Amino acid sequence: MRADEPSLARLMAMAQRGDRQAYTTLLTECQRWLKSYFGRRVAPCHLDDLVQETLMALHHKLATWDSSRAFLPWLAAIARYRWVDSLRRIYRAAESELVEEIAGFDEEPAIAARISLERLFAQLPDAQAQAIELVKIEGLSVAEAARACGQTESLIKVNIHRGLKKLTAMIEKA
């Protein structure tokens, strides 16, 4: 059988009236159509589950199809909703994995690095340490750092340059 609109609509109408053989044929043809539909949209590992979910949704919504309307757009709408739901599940799973990964992040190395950085900054003049902190660590622009420090933009650039040069020398010496 070819899964065309008139054939599927006829099978659906017969299935709604209780014809089991028509219903079985309808599900088989819909399964083929759905594999083709989802084949271009989902990873192969999700294909069978999504087809089965859609067939279950079709079963639950069997009575809602209006025989005066086309069948394939109705099926495509159900398939699209199932596809969007599966994307949401996939993204939620990826999001929760990321949250678990962040929660498992060991803060001790970051804390130790910050303490080391504070010790290095203590050996710099305050203006240089503050300029490096604002621009290189906090991510402010030179203009924003200049406003925050009450210095000119040129002085901020000079302080960053000189401070980084001193930090490099201290690290190399150590």
C-alpha positions as CSV (number, residue, x, y, z in Angstrom):
1,M,0.0,0.0,0.0
2,R,1.1,3.6,-0.7
3,A,0.7,6.0,2.1
4,D,-1.1,8.7,0.3
5,E,-3.7,11.1,1.7
6,P,-6.9,9.4,0.4
7,S,-5.7,6.0,1.5
8,L,-4.7,7.1,5.0
9,A,-7.9,9.1,5.4
10,R,-10.0,6.1,4.4
11,L,-8.1,3.9,6.8
12,M,-8.5,6.4,9.6
13,A,-12.2,6.7,9.0
14,M,-12.5,2.9,9.1
15,A,-10.3,2.7,12.3
16,Q,-12.6,5.3,14.0
17,R,-15.5,3.0,13.2
18,G,-13.7,0.1,15.0
19,D,-12.1,-1.8,12.0
20,R,-9.1,-3.5,13.7
21,Q,-7.5,-4.5,10.4
22,A,-7.7,-1.0,9.0
23,Y,-6.3,0.3,12.3
24,T,-3.3,-2.0,12.1
25,T,-2.7,-1.1,8.5
26,L,-3.0,2.6,9.4
27,L,-0.4,2.3,12.2
28,T,2.0,0.5,9.9
29,E,1.7,3.1,7.2
30,C,1.9,6.0,9.7
31,Q,5.0,4.4,11.2
32,R,6.7,4.4,7.7
33,W,5.6,8.0,7.1
34,L,6.8,9.1,10.6
35,K,10.2,7.4,10.1
36,S,10.7,9.4,7.0
37,Y,9.4,12.6,8.6
38,F,11.6,12.3,11.7
39,G,14.6,10.8,9.8
40,R,15.5,14.3,8.7
41,R,15.0,15.9,12.1
42,V,16.4,13.7,14.8
43,A,19.4,11.6,15.5
44,P,19.0,7.9,14.7
45,C,19.2,7.0,18.3
46,H,16.0,9.0,19.0
47,L,14.1,7.9,15.9
48,D,12.3,4.8,17.1
49,D,11.2,6.3,20.4
50,L,9.9,9.4,18.8
51,V,7.9,7.3,16.2
52,Q,6.4,5.2,19.0
53,E,5.5,8.3,21.1
54,T,3.8,9.8,18.0
55,L,1.9,6.6,17.3
56,M,0.7,6.6,20.9
57,A,-0.4,10.2,20.6
58,L,-2.2,9.3,17.4
59,H,-4.0,6.4,19.3
60,H,-5.0,8.8,22.1
61,K,-6.2,11.4,19.7
62,L,-8.0,9.0,17.3
63,A,-11.4,10.4,18.0
64,T,-10.4,14.0,17.4
65,W,-9.7,13.6,13.7
66,D,-12.4,15.2,11.6
67,S,-13.0,13.1,8.4
68,S,-13.9,16.3,6.5
69,R,-10.3,17.5,6.9
70,A,-7.0,16.1,5.5
71,F,-5.3,13.4,7.5
72,L,-1.6,14.0,6.8
73,P,-1.6,17.6,8.1
74,W,-3.3,16.3,11.2
75,L,-0.7,13.6,11.6
76,A,2.1,16.1,10.8
77,A,0.9,18.4,13.6
78,I,0.9,15.6,16.1
79,A,4.4,14.6,14.9
80,R,5.7,18.2,15.2
81,Y,4.4,18.5,18.8
82,R,6.1,15.2,19.7
83,W,9.3,16.4,18.0
84,V,9.3,19.7,19.9
85,D,8.6,17.8,23.2
86,S,11.6,15.5,22.5
87,L,13.8,18.5,21.8
88,R,12.8,20.0,25.1
89,R,13.6,16.8,26.9
90,I,17.0,16.5,25.2
91,Y,17.9,20.1,26.0
92,R,16.7,19.8,29.6
93,A,18.8,16.7,30.0
94,A,21.9,18.5,28.6
95,E,21.1,21.5,30.9
96,S,20.9,19.3,34.0
97,E,24.1,17.6,33.1
98,L,25.7,21.0,32.9
99,V,24.3,22.0,36.3
100,E,25.6,18.8,37.8
101,E,29.0,19.5,36.2
102,I,29.1,23.0,37.6
103,A,27.9,21.8,41.0
104,G,30.8,19.2,41.0
105,F,33.3,22.0,40.2
106,D,36.1,22.0,42.7
107,E,36.5,25.5,44.0
108,E,39.8,24.9,45.8
109,P,42.1,25.5,42.8
110,A,40.2,28.7,42.0
111,I,40.5,29.9,45.6
112,A,44.2,29.1,45.7
113,A,44.7,31.0,42.4
114,R,42.9,34.0,43.8
115,I,45.0,34.0,47.0
116,S,48.2,33.8,44.9
117,L,46.9,36.6,42.7
118,E,46.2,38.7,45.8
119,R,49.7,38.1,47.1
120,L,51.2,39.2,43.7
121,F,48.9,42.3,43.6
122,A,50.1,43.3,47.1
123,Q,53.6,43.7,45.7
124,L,52.3,46.2,43.0
125,P,51.5,49.9,43.5
126,D,47.8,50.2,44.3
127,A,47.0,52.1,41.0
128,Q,48.6,49.3,38.9
129,A,46.8,46.5,40.8
130,Q,43.5,48.3,40.6
131,A,43.8,48.9,36.9
132,I,44.7,45.2,36.2
133,E,41.9,44.0,38.4
134,L,39.3,46.2,36.8
135,V,40.3,45.7,33.1
136,K,41.9,42.2,33.0
137,I,39.9,40.4,35.7
138,E,36.5,42.1,36.0
139,G,36.4,42.8,32.2
140,L,35.7,46.6,32.3
141,S,36.8,48.7,29.4
142,V,39.7,51.1,29.8
143,A,37.2,54.0,29.7
144,E,35.0,52.4,32.4
145,A,38.1,51.6,34.6
146,A,39.3,55.2,34.2
147,R,36.0,56.5,35.4
148,A,36.0,54.0,38.4
149,C,39.5,54.9,39.4
150,G,39.4,58.6,38.7
151,Q,42.4,58.2,36.3
152,T,42.8,59.1,32.6
153,E,42.5,56.3,30.1
154,S,46.2,56.8,29.2
155,L,47.2,56.3,32.8
156,I,45.1,53.2,33.1
157,K,46.8,51.7,30.0
158,V,50.3,52.7,31.4
159,N,49.4,51.2,34.8
160,I,48.2,47.9,33.2
161,H,51.3,47.7,31.1
162,R,53.8,48.4,33.9
163,G,51.9,46.2,36.4
164,L,51.8,43.2,34.0
165,K,55.5,43.7,33.3
166,K,56.3,43.7,37.0
167,L,54.0,40.6,37.6
168,T,55.8,38.8,34.7
169,A,59.2,39.6,36.2
170,M,58.1,38.4,39.7
171,I,56.7,35.1,38.3
172,E,59.8,34.5,36.2
173,K,62.0,35.2,39.2
174,A,60.1,32.8,41.4
